[in-house]
Each structure stands twice: as structure tokens, then as C-alpha cells.
């Protein structure tokens, strides 16, 4: 097994989800209040960032899920989940 190079994540990654095909990964970055989206290489599992991290409207993403072509994100502030 060959180790893949490090992939930069957002600030405070705390949750990850992959799609059913295993071709896409989404990471919730709690501290940075962003989502990072990656393509998963089917041959070696390497991750490639698809874009810059996406802001979550000034709320902290707590969890993430993928269903079909939709991405669901639970966000909250430190007083409770919205």
C-alpha cells in the first residue's frame, strides 16, 4: 500500500460523509464554518479537492450526509443546533 499525499482540510474537521458510489467525500469543518468537497480516486483512494471550502452561513456544521445528488448538513451555534 502506498500512502497518499496529505490533503488540506478546513479548520476543525469533525464529520465526513461519502456518496453511495464512493466517488465523493464531504467534510464538515466546525471551527472554520465551512464544508470541504473532494473527489475520491477509485483506483487508489486519493482525495482531490473540487473547490475552495464552502461557507455555512456563519454557523458551525455539526454533521453531514449525502443522499443521491443532495448534501445535508446539520449546523448550529454554540447555544444549540438549528
DRENDO-1510 file (C-alpha; in Angstrom, 1 decimal, always signed):
<recs>
REC; n; res; u; v; w
REC; 1; UNK; +0.0; +0.0; +0.0 .
REC; 2; UNK; +1.3; +3.4; -0.9 .
REC; 3; UNK; +0.5; +6.4; +1.3 .
REC; 4; UNK; -1.3; +9.2; -0.5 .
REC; 5; UNK; -0.1; +12.8; +0.0 .
REC; 6; UNK; -1.8; +14.8; +2.6 .
REC; 7; UNK; -4.9; +16.7; +1.6 .
REC; 8; UNK; -5.6; +20.1; +3.1 .
REC; 9; UNK; -8.8; +20.2; +5.2 .
REC; 10; UNK; -10.7; +23.1; +6.5 .
REC; 11; UNK; -10.3; +24.4; +10.1 .
REC; 12; UNK; -11.6; +21.9; +12.7 .
REC; 13; UNK; -12.8; +19.0; +10.5 .
REC; 14; UNK; -15.3; +17.0; +12.6 .
REC; 15; UNK; -17.6; +14.9; +10.3 .
REC; 16; UNK; -17.3; +13.2; +6.9 .
REC; 17; UNK; -19.7; +11.6; +4.5 .
REC; 18; UNK; -19.2; +9.7; +1.2 .
REC; 19; UNK; -21.7; +9.1; -1.5 .
REC; 20; UNK; -23.0; +5.7; -2.3 .
REC; 21; UNK; -20.7; +5.2; -5.3 .
REC; 22; UNK; -17.6; +6.1; -3.2 .
REC; 23; UNK; -16.6; +8.8; -5.6 .
REC; 24; UNK; -17.3; +11.9; -3.4 .
REC; 25; UNK; -16.5; +12.9; +0.1 .
REC; 26; UNK; -17.8; +15.9; +2.1 .
REC; 27; UNK; -16.1; +17.1; +5.3 .
REC; 28; UNK; -17.8; +19.4; +7.8 .
REC; 29; UNK; -15.2; +21.9; +9.2 .
REC; 30; UNK; -16.7; +23.0; +12.6 .
REC; 31; UNK; -14.2; +25.8; +13.5 .
REC; 32; UNK; -13.9; +27.2; +10.0 .
REC; 33; UNK; -17.7; +27.1; +9.4 .
REC; 34; UNK; -17.2; +25.5; +6.0 .
REC; 35; UNK; -17.6; +22.3; +4.0 .
REC; 36; UNK; -14.8; +20.8; +2.0 .
REC; 37; UNK; -15.7; +18.6; -1.0 .
REC; 38; UNK; -13.4; +16.0; -2.5 .
REC; 39; UNK; -13.4; +13.6; -5.4 .
REC; 40; UNK; -12.2; +10.1; -4.4 .
REC; 41; UNK; -10.0; +8.3; -6.9 .
REC; 42; UNK; -11.5; +4.8; -7.5 .
REC; 43; UNK; -8.1; +3.2; -8.1 .
REC; 44; UNK; -6.0; +4.4; -5.2 .
REC; 45; UNK; -8.5; +6.2; -2.9 .
REC; 46; UNK; -6.6; +9.6; -3.2 .
REC; 47; UNK; -8.7; +12.7; -2.5 .
REC; 48; UNK; -8.7; +15.7; -4.8 .
REC; 49; UNK; -10.4; +19.0; -3.6 .
REC; 50; UNK; -13.1; +20.0; -6.0 .
REC; 51; UNK; -13.3; +23.6; -4.9 .
REC; 52; UNK; -12.4; +26.0; -2.1 .
REC; 53; UNK; -14.3; +25.3; +1.1 .
REC; 54; UNK; -17.9; +26.4; +1.0 .
REC; 55; UNK; -19.2; +28.7; +3.8 .
REC; 56; UNK; -22.1; +27.5; +6.0 .
REC; 57; UNK; -23.7; +30.9; +6.6 .
REC; 58; UNK; -21.7; +31.7; +9.9 .
REC; 59; UNK; -23.0; +28.5; +11.6 .
REC; 60; UNK; -20.9; +25.6; +12.7 .
REC; 61; UNK; -21.5; +22.4; +10.7 .
REC; 62; UNK; -22.0; +19.5; +13.1 .
REC; 63; UNK; -22.7; +16.6; +10.8 .
REC; 64; UNK; -23.1; +15.9; +7.1 .
REC; 65; UNK; -24.8; +13.3; +4.9 .
REC; 66; UNK; -25.2; +12.6; +1.2 .
REC; 67; UNK; -28.3; +11.1; -0.5 .
REC; 68; UNK; -28.2; +10.9; -4.2 .
REC; 69; UNK; -27.1; +14.3; -5.5 .
REC; 70; UNK; -28.1; +16.1; -2.3 .
REC; 71; UNK; -25.8; +17.1; +0.6 .
REC; 72; UNK; -27.5; +17.5; +4.0 .
REC; 73; UNK; -25.7; +19.5; +6.8 .
REC; 74; UNK; -26.8; +19.9; +10.4 .
REC; 75; UNK; -25.5; +23.3; +11.6 .
REC; 76; UNK; -25.7; +25.1; +14.9 .
REC; 77; UNK; -24.3; +27.8; +17.1 .
REC; 78; UNK; -22.8; +27.0; +20.5 .
REC; 79; UNK; -26.2; +27.6; +22.1 .
REC; 80; UNK; -27.9; +24.7; +20.3 .
REC; 81; UNK; -28.5; +23.0; +17.0 .
REC; 82; UNK; -30.5; +24.9; +14.4 .
</recs>
